[in-house]
Amino acid sequence: MTTMHIGGDPPHPPATADGHDSTVVELAAVTKTYRRGVVALDGLDLSVPTGGVFGIIGPNGCGKTTTLRVLLGLARADSGTASLLGQRVPKGLGSVRSRIGALVETPKFFPNYSGRLNLELLAGLKGVDRGHVDVVLERVGLVGREDDRFGGYSLGMRQRLAVAGAMLGDPELLILDEPANGLDPAGIAAMRDMLAAFGATGRTVVVSSHHLTDVERICDRVAVVARGRVVASGTVRAIAGDHHDVRLVVRHPERASEVLRSAGFAVEAEGSGGSLVVRGAEAESVARALGAEDIYPSELGSDTGGLEEAYLRLTGVDPLAGGHGGIAAGTSGGGPEDRRGRQ
């Protein structure tokens, strides 16, 4: 299977003017098979450019979390190559670790310590000024609850604290697996705005998510993963499609179909009554082609399309479905070795 790079993005962006590589993440032909022959990655290729928010979407078990685990040295690939910030993983990971913040595993904090104290201890381990703890607490909306025991936090509050820990030191690269897990709608909206603002500073955010609407809103680019491979990669606008299906009703559908096909459109009959569907087109272009032959539809309109429709087309999986074949709301964690069954 060949990855589609959509929207003019080359698979390997060129170096920047100052000589630094303009990609922060590179994976090439990466494979990973777990025990009992479970194939998590099957020759996965992925390139993430510097700056902005990059989304990784796909069904449960498609390889999203395993991809992030391989990048962070939490899982070893069977073959292929991976690099972060220009350094090969896992060999060169130590030299860039201080420039990366990540949340992939379930966060582990001391339950009897406050949220603030847990972050202060983490800041000490990272070599970050403890004064930055107040900054990240405000970013994630925990001001006022920072001195409460971590053991008394809700799932959403624990997730916020974990994201705050990943953001300590303002890393160049922030990698988050399902950061909205456990958050209520208001918390999801706040997380979305925070990540968009962080990416707008020139830093890079790589996020996997099952919230397709949020991915469409905040991500500059997206990769769609299915069956252990990236099946499409590019700008969100290009993946979602600048052109949508056009539905129309005409008196003589056979003649209209002939005209449209001659003009290069993909046309399908839909039911009876003269209904047609023109795939991947603009309503204005369809109307112009028909009007040139004096054919005027009684009804004509465009579908809204969007990332969800593109996701369904590329993966063949309903994004609202649960289980191994679909994206199930509220799941989190790593690959099979962490006993939660996600890949």
C-alpha positions as a Markdown table, in Angstrom:
| # | Residue | x | y | z |
|---|---|---|---|---|
| 1 | Met | 0.0 | 0.0 | 0.0 |
| 2 | Thr | 1.4 | 3.4 | -1.0 |
| 3 | Thr | 0.9 | 6.4 | 1.3 |
| 4 | Met | -0.9 | 9.3 | -0.4 |
| 5 | His | 0.7 | 12.7 | 0.3 |
| 6 | Ile | -2.1 | 15.1 | -0.2 |
| 7 | Gly | -2.2 | 18.8 | -0.6 |
| 8 | Gly | 1.3 | 19.4 | -2.0 |
| 9 | Asp | 3.3 | 18.3 | 1.1 |
| 10 | Pro | 6.4 | 16.3 | 0.0 |
| 11 | Pro | 7.1 | 13.2 | 2.0 |
| 12 | His | 10.5 | 14.6 | 3.1 |
| 13 | Pro | 10.4 | 18.4 | 3.5 |
| 14 | Pro | 13.7 | 20.2 | 2.6 |
| 15 | Ala | 16.1 | 21.8 | 5.1 |
| 16 | Thr | 15.3 | 25.2 | 6.5 |
| 17 | Ala | 17.4 | 28.3 | 5.7 |
| 18 | Asp | 19.5 | 27.9 | 8.8 |
| 19 | Gly | 20.5 | 24.4 | 7.7 |
| 20 | His | 18.3 | 22.5 | 10.2 |
| 21 | Asp | 16.1 | 19.8 | 9.0 |
| 22 | Ser | 12.5 | 21.0 | 8.7 |
| 23 | Thr | 11.0 | 17.7 | 10.0 |
| 24 | Val | 10.8 | 16.9 | 13.7 |
| 25 | Val | 9.6 | 13.3 | 13.2 |
| 26 | Glu | 10.6 | 10.7 | 10.6 |
| 27 | Leu | 9.6 | 7.1 | 10.4 |
| 28 | Ala | 10.5 | 4.9 | 7.4 |
| 29 | Ala | 9.3 | 1.4 | 6.7 |
| 30 | Val | 8.8 | 0.7 | 10.4 |
| 31 | Thr | 7.4 | -2.7 | 11.4 |
| 32 | Lys | 6.4 | -4.0 | 14.8 |
| 33 | Thr | 4.8 | -7.4 | 15.6 |
| 34 | Tyr | 3.8 | -8.2 | 19.2 |
| 35 | Arg | 3.5 | -11.6 | 20.8 |
| 36 | Arg | 1.0 | -14.1 | 19.2 |
| 37 | Gly | 1.7 | -12.6 | 15.8 |
| 38 | Val | -0.2 | -9.3 | 16.3 |
| 39 | Val | 1.0 | -6.9 | 13.6 |
| 40 | Ala | 1.0 | -3.4 | 14.9 |
| 41 | Leu | 3.1 | -1.6 | 12.3 |
| 42 | Asp | 3.4 | -2.9 | 8.8 |
| 43 | Gly | 6.0 | -0.7 | 6.9 |
| 44 | Leu | 4.7 | 2.6 | 8.3 |
| 45 | Asp | 6.1 | 5.8 | 6.8 |
| 46 | Leu | 5.5 | 9.2 | 8.6 |
| 47 | Ser | 7.0 | 12.6 | 8.3 |
| 48 | Val | 6.0 | 15.5 | 10.6 |
| 49 | Pro | 7.1 | 19.0 | 9.6 |
| 50 | Thr | 8.3 | 21.6 | 12.1 |
| 51 | Gly | 5.7 | 23.9 | 13.7 |
| 52 | Gly | 2.0 | 23.7 | 14.2 |
| 53 | Val | -0.3 | 20.8 | 15.3 |
| 54 | Phe | -0.1 | 17.4 | 13.6 |
| 55 | Gly | -2.8 | 14.9 | 14.1 |
| 56 | Ile | -2.7 | 11.1 | 13.9 |
| 57 | Ile | -6.1 | 9.4 | 13.5 |
| 58 | Gly | -7.2 | 5.9 | 12.8 |
| 59 | Pro | -9.2 | 3.0 | 14.2 |
| 60 | Asn | -8.4 | 1.3 | 17.5 |
| 61 | Gly | -5.6 | -1.2 | 16.9 |
| 62 | Cys | -4.4 | 0.5 | 13.7 |
| 63 | Gly | -0.9 | 1.4 | 15.2 |
| 64 | Lys | -1.3 | 5.0 | 16.4 |
| 65 | Thr | -0.1 | 4.4 | 20.0 |
| 66 | Thr | 2.6 | 1.9 | 18.9 |
| 67 | Thr | 4.0 | 4.6 | 16.5 |
| 68 | Leu | 4.3 | 7.0 | 19.4 |
| 69 | Arg | 5.9 | 4.4 | 21.7 |
| 70 | Val | 8.5 | 3.5 | 19.0 |
| 71 | Leu | 9.3 | 7.2 | 18.6 |
| 72 | Leu | 9.8 | 7.6 | 22.4 |
| 73 | Gly | 11.9 | 4.5 | 22.9 |
| 74 | Leu | 9.1 | 2.7 | 24.8 |
| 75 | Ala | 8.9 | 0.0 | 22.2 |
| 76 | Arg | 11.5 | -1.3 | 19.8 |
| 77 | Ala | 10.7 | -1.6 | 16.1 |
| 78 | Asp | 11.4 | -4.9 | 14.4 |
| 79 | Ser | 12.7 | -3.1 | 11.3 |
| 80 | Gly | 12.8 | 0.3 | 9.7 |
| 81 | Thr | 14.1 | 3.6 | 11.0 |
| 82 | Ala | 12.8 | 6.4 | 13.3 |
| 83 | Ser | 14.2 | 9.8 | 14.3 |
| 84 | Leu | 13.2 | 12.7 | 16.5 |
| 85 | Leu | 14.6 | 16.2 | 16.0 |
| 86 | Gly | 17.2 | 14.8 | 13.6 |
| 87 | Gln | 18.4 | 12.0 | 16.0 |
| 88 | Arg | 18.0 | 8.3 | 15.4 |
| 89 | Val | 15.8 | 6.5 | 17.9 |
| 90 | Pro | 16.6 | 4.9 | 20.2 |
| 91 | Lys | 20.3 | 5.5 | 20.0 |
| 92 | Gly | 20.2 | 9.3 | 19.9 |
| 93 | Leu | 17.2 | 9.8 | 22.0 |
| 94 | Gly | 19.2 | 10.9 | 25.1 |
| 95 | Ser | 20.6 | 13.9 | 23.3 |
| 96 | Val | 17.2 | 15.4 | 22.5 |
| 97 | Arg | 15.1 | 14.1 | 25.4 |
| 98 | Ser | 15.2 | 17.5 | 27.2 |
| 99 | Arg | 13.6 | 19.1 | 24.1 |
| 100 | Ile | 10.6 | 16.7 | 24.1 |
| 101 | Gly | 7.5 | 16.5 | 26.2 |
| 102 | Ala | 5.3 | 13.5 | 26.0 |
| 103 | Leu | 2.2 | 11.8 | 27.4 |
| 104 | Val | 1.7 | 8.3 | 26.1 |
| 105 | Glu | 1.5 | 6.0 | 29.1 |
| 106 | Thr | -1.1 | 6.4 | 31.9 |
| 107 | Pro | 0.4 | 9.1 | 34.1 |
| 108 | Lys | 1.8 | 8.0 | 37.4 |
| 109 | Phe | 2.0 | 10.5 | 40.3 |
| 110 | Phe | 2.2 | 10.2 | 44.0 |
| 111 | Pro | -1.4 | 9.9 | 45.2 |
| 112 | Asn | -0.8 | 11.5 | 48.6 |
| 113 | Tyr | 1.0 | 14.5 | 47.2 |
| 114 | Ser | -0.7 | 17.6 | 45.8 |
| 115 | Gly | -0.8 | 18.3 | 42.1 |
| 116 | Arg | 1.7 | 21.1 | 42.5 |
| 117 | Leu | 4.2 | 19.1 | 44.5 |
| 118 | Asn | 4.0 | 16.3 | 42.0 |
| 119 | Leu | 4.8 | 18.8 | 39.2 |
| 120 | Glu | 7.6 | 20.4 | 41.3 |
| 121 | Leu | 9.2 | 17.0 | 41.7 |
| 122 | Leu | 8.9 | 16.3 | 38.0 |
| 123 | Ala | 10.4 | 19.8 | 37.2 |
| 124 | Gly | 13.4 | 18.9 | 39.4 |
| 125 | Leu | 13.9 | 15.6 | 37.5 |
| 126 | Lys | 13.7 | 17.5 | 34.2 |
| 127 | Gly | 16.0 | 20.3 | 35.3 |
| 128 | Val | 13.2 | 22.9 | 34.8 |
| 129 | Asp | 12.8 | 25.9 | 37.0 |
| 130 | Arg | 10.0 | 25.2 | 39.5 |
| 131 | Gly | 8.6 | 28.6 | 38.7 |
| 132 | His | 7.3 | 27.2 | 35.5 |
| 133 | Val | 5.0 | 24.9 | 37.4 |
| 134 | Asp | 2.6 | 27.8 | 37.9 |
| 135 | Val | 2.6 | 28.5 | 34.2 |
| 136 | Val | 1.6 | 25.0 | 33.1 |
| 137 | Leu | -1.0 | 24.8 | 35.9 |
| 138 | Glu | -2.7 | 27.8 | 34.5 |
| 139 | Arg | -2.5 | 26.5 | 31.0 |
| 140 | Val | -4.3 | 23.3 | 31.8 |
| 141 | Gly | -6.9 | 25.0 | 34.1 |
| 142 | Leu | -5.9 | 23.5 | 37.4 |
| 143 | Val | -5.4 | 26.8 | 39.3 |
| 144 | Gly | -7.4 | 26.5 | 42.4 |
| 145 | Arg | -7.1 | 22.8 | 42.7 |
| 146 | Glu | -3.3 | 22.6 | 42.5 |
| 147 | Asp | -2.9 | 22.0 | 46.2 |
| 148 | Asp | -5.4 | 19.2 | 46.4 |
| 149 | Arg | -4.2 | 15.6 | 46.7 |
| 150 | Phe | -3.6 | 13.9 | 43.4 |
| 151 | Gly | -5.5 | 10.8 | 44.7 |
| 152 | Gly | -8.6 | 12.9 | 45.0 |
| 153 | Tyr | -8.5 | 14.1 | 41.4 |
| 154 | Ser | -11.0 | 13.1 | 38.8 |
| 155 | Leu | -9.9 | 11.3 | 35.7 |
| 156 | Gly | -10.1 | 14.6 | 33.7 |
| 157 | Met | -8.0 | 16.4 | 36.4 |
| 158 | Arg | -5.4 | 13.7 | 36.3 |
| 159 | Gln | -5.2 | 14.0 | 32.6 |
| 160 | Arg | -4.8 | 17.8 | 32.8 |
| 161 | Leu | -1.9 | 17.3 | 35.3 |
| 162 | Ala | -0.2 | 14.8 | 33.0 |
| 163 | Val | -0.4 | 17.2 | 30.1 |
| 164 | Ala | 0.9 | 20.0 | 32.4 |
| 165 | Gly | 3.9 | 17.7 | 33.2 |
| 166 | Ala | 4.6 | 17.1 | 29.5 |
| 167 | Met | 4.6 | 20.9 | 28.9 |
| 168 | Leu | 7.1 | 21.7 | 31.6 |
| 169 | Gly | 10.0 | 23.5 | 30.1 |
| 170 | Asp | 8.2 | 24.5 | 27.0 |
| 171 | Pro | 9.5 | 21.6 | 24.8 |
| 172 | Glu | 10.1 | 22.1 | 21.1 |
| 173 | Leu | 8.2 | 18.9 | 20.4 |
| 174 | Leu | 5.1 | 17.9 | 22.4 |
| 175 | Ile | 3.8 | 14.3 | 21.8 |
| 176 | Leu | 0.3 | 13.5 | 23.3 |
| 177 | Asp | -1.7 | 10.3 | 23.0 |
| 178 | Glu | -5.4 | 11.0 | 23.4 |
| 179 | Pro | -4.9 | 14.2 | 25.5 |
| 180 | Ala | -8.7 | 14.8 | 25.8 |
| 181 | Asn | -9.2 | 11.4 | 27.5 |
| 182 | Gly | -11.5 | 11.8 | 30.5 |
| 183 | Leu | -12.3 | 15.5 | 29.9 |
| 184 | Asp | -15.8 | 16.9 | 29.8 |
| 185 | Pro | -16.9 | 19.0 | 26.8 |
| 186 | Ala | -15.7 | 22.2 | 28.4 |
| 187 | Gly | -12.3 | 20.6 | 29.2 |
| 188 | Ile | -12.0 | 19.3 | 25.6 |
| 189 | Ala | -12.6 | 22.8 | 24.2 |
| 190 | Ala | -10.0 | 24.2 | 26.6 |
| 191 | Met | -7.5 | 21.6 | 25.7 |
| 192 | Arg | -8.1 | 22.2 | 22.0 |
| 193 | Asp | -7.5 | 25.9 | 22.4 |
| 194 | Met | -4.4 | 25.4 | 24.5 |
| 195 | Leu | -2.8 | 23.0 | 22.0 |
| 196 | Ala | -3.6 | 25.3 | 19.1 |
| 197 | Ala | -1.9 | 28.2 | 20.9 |
| 198 | Phe | 1.1 | 26.1 | 21.8 |
| 199 | Gly | 1.6 | 25.0 | 18.2 |
| 200 | Ala | 1.1 | 28.6 | 17.0 |
| 201 | Thr | 4.4 | 29.6 | 18.8 |
| 202 | Gly | 6.5 | 27.7 | 16.3 |
| 203 | Arg | 6.7 | 24.6 | 18.5 |
| 204 | Thr | 5.3 | 21.3 | 17.2 |
| 205 | Val | 2.5 | 19.3 | 18.7 |
| 206 | Val | 1.9 | 15.7 | 17.6 |
| 207 | Val | -1.4 | 14.4 | 18.9 |
| 208 | Ser | -3.4 | 11.2 | 18.4 |
| 209 | Ser | -7.1 | 11.6 | 18.9 |
| 210 | His | -10.5 | 10.0 | 18.3 |
| 211 | His | -12.2 | 13.4 | 18.4 |
| 212 | Leu | -12.3 | 14.0 | 14.6 |
| 213 | Thr | -14.1 | 17.3 | 15.0 |
| 214 | Asp | -11.3 | 18.7 | 17.2 |
| 215 | Val | -8.6 | 17.3 | 15.0 |
| 216 | Glu | -10.2 | 19.1 | 12.1 |
| 217 | Arg | -10.3 | 22.3 | 14.1 |
| 218 | Ile | -6.9 | 22.5 | 15.5 |
| 219 | Cys | -4.5 | 20.5 | 13.3 |
| 220 | Asp | -2.6 | 22.0 | 10.4 |
| 221 | Arg | -1.8 | 18.5 | 9.0 |
| 222 | Val | -3.0 | 15.0 | 9.6 |
| 223 | Ala | -2.0 | 11.4 | 9.0 |
| 224 | Val | -4.6 | 8.7 | 8.6 |
| 225 | Val | -3.4 | 5.3 | 9.9 |
| 226 | Ala | -5.0 | 2.0 | 9.0 |
| 227 | Arg | -3.8 | -1.6 | 9.4 |
| 228 | Gly | -0.4 | -0.4 | 10.6 |
| 229 | Arg | 0.4 | 2.0 | 7.7 |
| 230 | Val | -0.2 | 5.6 | 6.9 |
| 231 | Val | -2.7 | 5.6 | 4.1 |
| 232 | Ala | -3.0 | 9.4 | 3.6 |
| 233 | Ser | -1.0 | 12.4 | 4.9 |
| 234 | Gly | -1.3 | 16.1 | 4.2 |
| 235 | Thr | -3.1 | 19.2 | 5.2 |
| 236 | Val | -6.4 | 18.8 | 6.9 |
| 237 | Arg | -8.1 | 20.8 | 4.2 |
| 238 | Ala | -6.7 | 18.5 | 1.5 |
| 239 | Ile | -7.5 | 15.3 | 3.4 |
| 240 | Ala | -11.0 | 16.4 | 4.1 |
| 241 | Gly | -11.4 | 17.5 | 0.5 |
| 242 | Asp | -11.8 | 20.9 | -1.0 |
| 243 | His | -14.4 | 19.4 | -3.4 |
| 244 | His | -17.4 | 17.5 | -2.1 |
| 245 | Asp | -20.0 | 15.3 | -3.7 |
| 246 | Val | -22.7 | 17.1 | -5.7 |
| 247 | Arg | -26.3 | 15.7 | -5.7 |
| 248 | Leu | -28.7 | 16.8 | -8.4 |
| 249 | Val | -32.1 | 15.9 | -9.9 |
| 250 | Val | -32.7 | 16.2 | -13.7 |
| 251 | Arg | -35.4 | 15.2 | -16.1 |
| 252 | His | -33.2 | 13.2 | -18.3 |
| 253 | Pro | -30.5 | 11.6 | -16.1 |
| 254 | Glu | -29.0 | 9.5 | -18.8 |
| 255 | Arg | -28.3 | 12.5 | -21.0 |
| 256 | Ala | -26.9 | 14.5 | -18.0 |
| 257 | Ser | -24.6 | 11.6 | -17.0 |
| 258 | Glu | -23.3 | 11.4 | -20.6 |
| 259 | Val | -22.5 | 15.2 | -20.6 |
| 260 | Leu | -20.9 | 15.1 | -17.2 |
| 261 | Arg | -18.7 | 12.1 | -17.9 |
| 262 | Ser | -17.6 | 13.7 | -21.2 |
| 263 | Ala | -16.5 | 16.7 | -19.1 |
| 264 | Gly | -14.4 | 14.4 | -16.8 |
| 265 | Phe | -16.8 | 14.0 | -13.9 |
| 266 | Ala | -17.4 | 10.8 | -12.0 |
| 267 | Val | -21.2 | 10.3 | -12.0 |
| 268 | Glu | -23.4 | 7.7 | -10.3 |
| 269 | Ala | -27.1 | 7.2 | -10.4 |
| 270 | Glu | -28.8 | 7.4 | -7.0 |
| 271 | Gly | -32.2 | 5.7 | -6.6 |
| 272 | Ser | -34.9 | 6.7 | -9.0 |
| 273 | Gly | -36.5 | 10.0 | -10.1 |
| 274 | Gly | -33.5 | 11.3 | -12.0 |
| 275 | Ser | -31.2 | 11.6 | -9.0 |
| 276 | Leu | -27.4 | 11.7 | -9.7 |
| 277 | Val | -24.3 | 12.0 | -7.5 |
| 278 | Val | -21.1 | 13.6 | -8.9 |
| 279 | Arg | -18.1 | 12.6 | -6.8 |
| 280 | Gly | -15.4 | 15.0 | -5.8 |
| 281 | Ala | -16.8 | 18.1 | -7.6 |
| 282 | Glu | -18.0 | 21.6 | -7.1 |
| 283 | Ala | -21.6 | 22.5 | -7.6 |
| 284 | Glu | -20.7 | 25.5 | -9.7 |
| 285 | Ser | -18.6 | 23.4 | -12.1 |
| 286 | Val | -21.3 | 20.8 | -12.5 |
| 287 | Ala | -24.0 | 23.4 | -13.2 |
| 288 | Arg | -21.7 | 25.1 | -15.8 |
| 289 | Ala | -21.1 | 21.8 | -17.6 |
| 290 | Leu | -24.8 | 21.0 | -17.8 |
| 291 | Gly | -25.8 | 24.5 | -18.7 |
| 292 | Ala | -23.5 | 24.5 | -21.7 |
| 293 | Glu | -25.7 | 21.7 | -23.0 |
| 294 | Asp | -29.0 | 23.4 | -22.0 |
| 295 | Ile | -29.5 | 20.9 | -19.1 |
| 296 | Tyr | -30.9 | 22.6 | -16.0 |
| 297 | Pro | -31.3 | 20.5 | -12.8 |
| 298 | Ser | -34.5 | 21.0 | -10.7 |
| 299 | Glu | -32.3 | 20.4 | -7.6 |
| 300 | Leu | -28.6 | 20.8 | -7.1 |
| 301 | Gly | -26.4 | 20.9 | -4.0 |
| 302 | Ser | -23.2 | 19.9 | -2.3 |
| 303 | Asp | -22.6 | 17.6 | 0.6 |
| 304 | Thr | -20.6 | 19.1 | 3.5 |
| 305 | Gly | -17.9 | 16.4 | 3.4 |
| 306 | Gly | -15.3 | 16.9 | 6.1 |
| 307 | Leu | -12.6 | 14.9 | 7.8 |
| 308 | Glu | -15.1 | 12.3 | 9.1 |
| 309 | Glu | -16.2 | 11.4 | 5.6 |
| 310 | Ala | -12.6 | 11.2 | 4.4 |
| 311 | Tyr | -11.7 | 9.0 | 7.4 |
| 312 | Leu | -14.5 | 6.6 | 6.6 |
| 313 | Arg | -13.5 | 6.5 | 2.9 |
| 314 | Leu | -9.8 | 5.9 | 3.7 |
| 315 | Thr | -10.2 | 3.4 | 6.6 |
| 316 | Gly | -13.6 | 1.8 | 5.9 |
| 317 | Val | -14.4 | 2.2 | 9.6 |
| 318 | Asp | -17.1 | 4.2 | 11.2 |
| 319 | Pro | -15.4 | 6.7 | 13.6 |
| 320 | Leu | -18.3 | 6.2 | 16.1 |
| 321 | Ala | -18.0 | 2.4 | 16.2 |
| 322 | Gly | -16.3 | 0.8 | 19.2 |
| 323 | Gly | -14.1 | -2.3 | 19.5 |
| 324 | His | -10.9 | -3.2 | 17.6 |
| 325 | Gly | -12.2 | -2.0 | 14.3 |
| 326 | Gly | -13.4 | 1.5 | 15.3 |
| 327 | Ile | -12.5 | 4.5 | 17.4 |
| 328 | Ala | -13.9 | 4.1 | 20.9 |
| 329 | Ala | -14.4 | 7.2 | 23.0 |
| 330 | Gly | -12.4 | 7.3 | 26.2 |
| 331 | Thr | -9.7 | 4.8 | 25.4 |
| 332 | Ser | -6.1 | 5.4 | 26.3 |
| 333 | Gly | -2.8 | 3.7 | 26.7 |
| 334 | Gly | -0.1 | 1.9 | 24.8 |
| 335 | Gly | 0.4 | -1.3 | 22.9 |
| 336 | Pro | -0.4 | -4.9 | 23.9 |
| 337 | Glu | 2.6 | -5.0 | 26.3 |
| 338 | Asp | 0.9 | -2.5 | 28.6 |
| 339 | Arg | -2.1 | -4.9 | 29.0 |
| 340 | Arg | -4.6 | -2.5 | 27.5 |
| 341 | Gly | -4.7 | -4.0 | 24.1 |
| 342 | Arg | -4.2 | -0.8 | 22.0 |
| 343 | Gln | -1.7 | -0.7 | 19.2 |
